[in-house]
Amino acid sequence: MSALSRHCFAGFCLPGLYLPGFCLTFFVSLCIGPASADTRVALVIGNGAYVSTAQLPNPSHDAEDVAASLRRSGFEVIQGVDLRQADMQDLTIRFARAASRADVAVFYYSGHAMQYNGVNYLMPVDATLTDEADLKRFVRVDDIVNDLQQAKNLRILVLDSCRDNPLADMLKRSATRAASVGRGLSKVEAPRGTIVSFSTQSGQVAADGTGRNSPYTTAFLKHIEEPHEIGDVFRDISSDVYDASGKTQLPELSLSIIGKFYLNGPVSVTIAPAAPQGAPRPDPCASAEAHWKAADTIGTVSAFEDHLARFSSCSFASLAKARIDGLKQKVALAPATGEGRMFDGNWDVTVNCASSGKALGYTRTLSATIAGGVFHAEDRDPRTNSTLAIDGQVSADGKTTLSARGLTGPSAYTVNNSAPGSPYGYTIDAQFERSRGSGKRNELRPCSFTFVKR
């Protein structure tokens, strides 16, 4: 084992070691029984016995079973069930300290959660919510992501928490006009070396299920101990949930990892004759992951269809098909009444972003359609290769929260001096009248939107 381990770095494996006369190839997992030298920590929380809102039957079982599974995979597990505010804060502090000494860190949460102004919050069982000040009693997902980043090699965030939350409706009624209380959770882009998995798409609500575990956790428990590459494990989890739900629930998955990581699996050593030194065959899927991230950021049917056309036999093909089915289903389920379709037609959209800090201001125009109450706009600037796609559902009273995603252009126009081609996303609170509309961007920088029907 000691000679073998010298060829494994940062929890992933070198593709092979060539010696005269033969080829020695290693496939090494992050955990190889008791001989593993990496440190793994996990915080597993299941909150279901809520005092001020609907109780959930699954989270206590979900947490118990996930904790046992992770322990079998070599994790030191910090576990909590039905945590009050103080207890939840204590465990997240313990986890932050443990993650700073770990090679691999996992955070798993099952229970109620919500988004407010694009920020995701996890809910202790004793939390009340009468106005936005009460959100200080909740745990911010952004803080958990920051804690995870202390781990050296691999970080995993799992939220089985997009259940329908009645308290969110109470906050929506008390919130100021400028605030946005979204449905489900807001999308979290995975930082480098991180996997983020939500039980359903951002802005959507997940099912509780009727068994011991939720549909998402059932799939998680089925696959997490398999001896497969960790990205494939989470893709299999997503596919299982999508199939088991009758194609109504598709987990949100964001991966930003370099190399191949394994949580489980024995060492496999294969000795074979050396291959002739010829030109290597190009891998047709080599750029599939990068293209998928761009397609997923744009989030339109045409973007996913383009990915399928280029990479039909690669890892993300099934997810691309699922996204296409989901987007088409949204259009099919759009309101059919005359009142719900009063905004249908072609619209001109003007985006005006004022200068913010060192970021330059700009104005952008694009065309949009509303069909059956479903709003869609998409634009690509051929000069800068920047993209912008806006989607959402316009209600009969004209109110909507739209979702904008795309790829940045020149760095001078971005708040964080982002490299050209970087993915971004934000939400827009908008109000439509018969032939006009207006809106404003909720996150990061001030931008106004003007909608004019043709």
N, C-alpha and C positions, 0 to 999 in steps of 0.2 A: 504493500500500500504506500509506503513512504516514497519509493521510486516513482510510482504512478502519479502521486499527488503533485509532484514538482511540475507537471505539465498542465495543471489546472489553476487558473487565475481568476480571482474576483467572482467566484461562483459560477463561471461558465467555462466551456471546454475548448481547447485548441482543436481545430478540425483534423489534425493528424500529425504524426511524427514519422518522417521518412528516414530509413536506414538502408545501407547498401544491401541489395538483393531482395528486400521485402518491405512491405508497408505496414506500420503498426498504427492503428486508429483507435482513439479513446472516445468513449461516450461516458462522461462522469456526471453524476447527479450532485446537487448541492448538499444532499444528505445521504451518506452511505453508511447506514446503520450506526453503531456506536463509534466508528472510526471518524465520523465527520468532525471537522475542526471549526466549522462556521457556527456562529451564534445566531439563534433565531428567537424572536419574541413576537407575541401576538396579544392584542387586546380584543376580547370577544364580549360584546354586550347584547343582551336581549331584553328589551323593555316592552311589557305588555299590560301590566296591571296599572293602567292610568287612572288618576283620581278625577281629572276634570274633562276627560274626553273618552271616546270609545275605547274599550279594552280590546286587546288582540290576543288570540289564543295561541299563536305559534311561537312568538319570540323566545320564550323561556326554553322550549324544546329546541328551537333553532340554535340558540347559544350553547346549550348543553352538548348537542351533537357535533357542532362545528369545533368546539373546544377539544372534544375527545379526538376528533379527526386530526386536528393540527398537532396535538400531543403525539399521536402515532407517527407524525412526520417530523418529529424532532424539535417542536417548538416549546419554549417556555411560555405558558399561557396565563395571562391575567384575565380572569373571567368575572363578569358581573351580570346579575339578573334583577330586573325591576329596580333600577337604581334611581334614588332621589338626586336632587341637584348636587348636594354636597358630595355624595358618594361618587357620582359621575365625574365630578371635577377631580376628586382624589385619584381615581383610576386613570384618568387621562394624564395626570401629572406623573404617576408611576410609569406609565407607558412611555412618556416622553423621555424620561431618564433611562429607561431600558433600551429604547430605540437608539440612543446616542452611542451605545456600546455594542450594537448588533450589526450583523452582516445582512440579515433579512428581517424585515418588519412587516406585520400584517395587522390591519385594523378591520374588524368585521362588526357590523351593527345591524340588528333587526329590531324594528319598532317604528314609531311615528317620527316623521321629519317633515320639513316644509322649506320653501324658499320665500324670501322677502327681499325685494329690490335686487334680485339676482344672487343673493347670498343664501347658502344652504345651512339649515340648523337642525340639530338632533335634539329630541325632546325627552328630558327626564320624566319619571312617572308622576312627580308632584308639581310639575310646572302648570302655571295658569297663564292665560293670554288674553288680556283685556285691551292692550294697546302695544305699540312697538317697543315701549320701554321694557316690557316683560321678556323680550327676546334675549335680554342679558342673562336670563335664567337658563337659556339653552346653550348647547355646545356648538360652536361654529365648525363646519366641516373644513374650512380654510385652515383653522388651527391644527386640526388633525393631519392635514396634508403637510403642513410645515413640520410637525413632529416626525412624520414618516421619513422626511428627507434626511434626517440624521443618520439613518441606516446606511451602511457602506455600499451594499451591492444591489439589493432588490427591495422594492417597497410595493405593497399591495393594499388598496383601499376597496372594501366591499361594503356596499350599502343596500341591504334588503329592506328598504324603508320608504318606498314611494306610495304607501297606503293612503287612502283618502282620509284627510285629517279635518274633522269638523272645526277645530280651533282656528284653522286657517281662514275659514269663512267668517268667524267672529272678528278676526283681525282685519279682514278685507272691509268689513262694514265700518270699523272704527278708524281705518287708516286715512291719512291725508290724501288729497286728490292726486298728488304727485307720486305717491308710493305705489309699488307694484307687488301684489301678493299672487304669485304664480301657482299654477296647478303642478303637482308633483315636485320634482327637484330641478334645479338649474344645472346645465352640463358643466362638468369639471374636466378640463384638459389635463392629461397626465403629464407631470414634469418628467424630465429625462430619468430613466431608470425606474419608472413607476408604471403600475397597472391600476386603472380605475374601472371598477365594474359596478353599475347600478342594476337593480332588479328589473327596471324597465327604462324606456327612453325618457330623456329630459322632457319635462312638461306633461308626462303621462302618469297614470296611477296603476300600481301593481295589485294583483290579486292576493288574498290571504291564503286561499286554498282550503281544502276540507280535511286534509290529513294531519299527521303529527307536525310536519314541516311545511313551510310555504313552498310554492312551486319553484322559486329561485333556489332556495336552500336545498331542496330535494335534489336539484341538478348539481349544485355545488358539492354536496356530499358524495354524489355518484362519481364525480370526476377528479376531485382535488387530490386524491391519493394515487391516481394513476401515474405510471412511470413515463409520462409524456412531457414534451417541452411546455413550459408554463403558458406561453401564448396560445398554443393549441388547446390546452386544458380549458382556458376561459372562452375560447371560441366554441368548444364543444358544450360548455355550460349554456352559452347564449342560444345555440341551436336547439338544445333540449327544451329550454323554457319556451322558445318560440313554437316548437312542434307540439309540446304538451298543452299549450294554451289555445290550440286551434288557430295559431298565427295571429293572435290578438295582443300578445305581450312579448316584446323584443327587448332584451337587456341592452343597456347603453354600455359600450366597451371602448375604452381608450387605452392604447398601449404605446409606451415610449421606451422601449428596451433595446439594447444593443447586445448581440450575442444570444446564445441559447441557454436558458436556465431550466433546471430540473429540481423539483422538490423531492421527488421519490425515484426509485429505480436502482437496480444493482449496477455495478460496473460491468461494462461489456468490452472485452478486448478481442479484436478480430485481427488475425494475421493472414495476409494474403500476398500473393506475388506482386511485385512492383508493377504498376501500370506503365505502359510505354510513355515516354516523355513527349507527348504531342500537345497540340493546342487544346486547352480545356473547352468542353462544351459550354456555351453560355446558358445560364440558368434563366428560363423564361419567366420565373417568378421573382427574380432578384429585386426588381423595383416595385413589386406589387404592394408592399406595405406602405411605401412612401406615397404611391398613387392613391391608395385607399384613404390615407389620412387627409389628402387634399379633397377627395370626393366626399368624404364624411363631413369635412368642414363646410363645403358648399351645400351639401344636403339636399340636392334636387334629384328628380327622376333622371334627367339627362346626365348628370354627373355619375350616378350609380350605373346607368346603362353603358356609359363610356368605360367604366371600370370593368364591367362584365365583358365587353367586347375585347378589351386588351388582355384580361387575365381570367378567362373563363374557367381555367383548371387550377387556379391558385387558392390560397387559404381563405381569402375574403369573399370569394364568389358567392357562397351561400348567404352571407350577411348582406351582400349587395342586392341579391334577389329579394331578401326579406324586407330591406328598406324600400325597394321599389313597390312591393306589394302593399306595405304600410302606407306609403304616400298616396298610392292609387285608391286605397280603401278610404282614406280621409276624404278624398274628392267624392267618392261614391256615397259616403254617409253625410255629406253636406246638406244643409236644410233645403228642402224642395219647395217651400211655400213662397208665395210672392213677396211677403214681407222680408223673409230671409235673403231674397235674391235682389233686393232693391239696389244694392251697390254693384251688381254684376256689370262688367264691361271692361274697357281698357282705360288705364289711368297713367298719367305722367307723374313721376316722383322726383322731387328735388331734395337732395340731402345737403345741408349747410352746416359744416363743423367749424366753429370759431377756433382761433389759435388757443392752445392750452400749454402753458409752460414753454418748452422749446419746440413743441410740435407746431408746424405751420397749419393754418386754416385751409379749407378747401370746399369746393362745391361740386357735387356730382349729380348727374341726372340719369334716370333709367326708366324703362317702361315696365308697367305691371298689368296684371289681369286679375280680376275677381270673378270666379265662376262658382256658383252655388254657395257663395259666402266665403270661399277659400281664396286667400290672397297669395299671389306669387309674383315676385320680381327677381330678375337675374341679369347681371351685367358683368362683362369682362372688358377692361381697358387694354386695347392691343399695344399701347405705348409703354405701359408699365407692367402688364400682366397681372395687375391687381384684379380681384374678383369681389363681388358682393351679391349675395342672395338673401331675399327677405321672404318669409313665409308666415302664415298664420290664418286664423279663422275670425272673420268679422261677424259679430253678433247682430241681431236684428236692430238693436239700438245704436249700432255704429261703433261701439266700444270694442277695443281689441288690444292685446299685447302681442306684438309681432316678434319673431325671432330672426335676427340678422347674423349671417356667418359669411366668412370669405377669407381671402389671402391678401396680405398687405402689399402695398406698392413701395415707393421710395421711403427710406427710413425717416427722412426729414418731416414726414407728415404723420408719424406715429408718436404716441405719448411716451412709450418706453424705448424709443430708438430701435424698434424691432427690425430684424433683417428682412429684406424684401422676400415675399413668399411665405411669411409666417402666418399661421392660422389665427383668426380672431373671431370673437362672437359677442353679441350683446342683445338686449331686448329693447323694444320700442313701445311705449304707451301711446296709443293713437285714438283719435275720435273722427269718424267719418260722418259727413252729412250727405245730402243727395248727390252733389256733384263736386264737393270739396272735402278736404280732410287735413288734419294737422297732427303732429306727433313729436315726441322728444325721446332722445336716447337716455337710458337709465344709468348706464355704467361708464366709468372712467373719464369721459370728456363730454362737454356740452355739444350736442348736435340737434338741429331741428329738422323736421320733415314736413314737406308740403305735398299734398296729393290733389291732383286736378283731373276730373273725369273728362275724357275726350268727347 
